[in-house]
Amino acid sequence: MRNPGPVHVIGANGRSGLALCRALRAEGRNVVPIVREMARWQATGLPMAARLADLAHDPAQLRHALHDATTIVLTAHARHLPAVLAAAPPQARLVALGSTRLFTRWPDAHARGVLHGAQALARSGRDGVLLHPTMIYGATGENNVQRLAALMRRLPVLPLPDAGRARLQPIWQGDVTRALLAAIARDWQGPQSLVIAGGDQVSYRDFTRMVARAAGLRPRPVLPVPGTALMALARFRVPGLPVITPAEIRRLMEDKIFDIAPMRAQLGFTPLPLASGLARTF
């Protein structure tokens, strides 16, 4: 561990932030959680003294929360990176979570926010890394595979654009935590960017089958439906079915595949196989 001092975790109440705080505590590290809602943090029961900070509206409060930081991890949205860079002490190293949404053909507010953060880090010249995970699954309360399983419990067939041929590469939440721990330990020279992804590349059609089996369900036959038709139908809310937005359906029509050789080389781990991650999730 290059820097054995405390790790300031911004967004400690979120799924990735909370998982990281638990992992750091298990390693015996001193953690300074930085949260927006103190009551929600106290409900976790973790014996760490949190600090309040409003990333969007109170730069002085954020500066105070980070005044003694040497290692900062931003697990809140990467659009907050400019505010964190402005508030962080000059010597502090930075690790942040972005998203491979950055590379979509159809950028939305989420993707533009990640790009804004990535540009800010690149301009800063600071030592650190922005990790871009693919779709994260397996966290407590996540809404990716759990929502898909809920949909299959209610539908006899699964309507998918282009018959679900587009490929994806999901990453298990535990591997996101491993990536963050490895990034904290690494000596980054200048601002860096790195994709973190699972090791299995599967079509969305096969992904639904794997989720069904892991959830104890019979895999649903796929009904090919034009993407434009599904996007139009998604504007209507059907009682009893999970909400899926038109933008989410559009993203089902593009491949989300990435080379993980740089991740393996720089962070030093191999991700959990998708089938094993899904088994742990359910």
Secondary structure, DSSP 8 states (H G I E B T S, - for coil): ----S-EEEETTTSHHHHHHHHHHHHTT--EEEEES-HHHHHTT------EE--TTT-HHHHHHHTTT-SEEEE-S-GGGHHHHHHHS-TT-EEEEE--GGGG-SS--HHHHHHHHHHHHHHHHT-SEEEEEE-SEE-STT-SSHHHHHHHHHH-SSEEEEGGG--EE--EEHHHHHHHHHHHHHS---SEEEEEE--S--EEHHHHHHHHHHHTT-----EEEE-HHHHHHHTTS--TTS----HHHHHHTTS------HHHHHHH------HHHHHHHH-
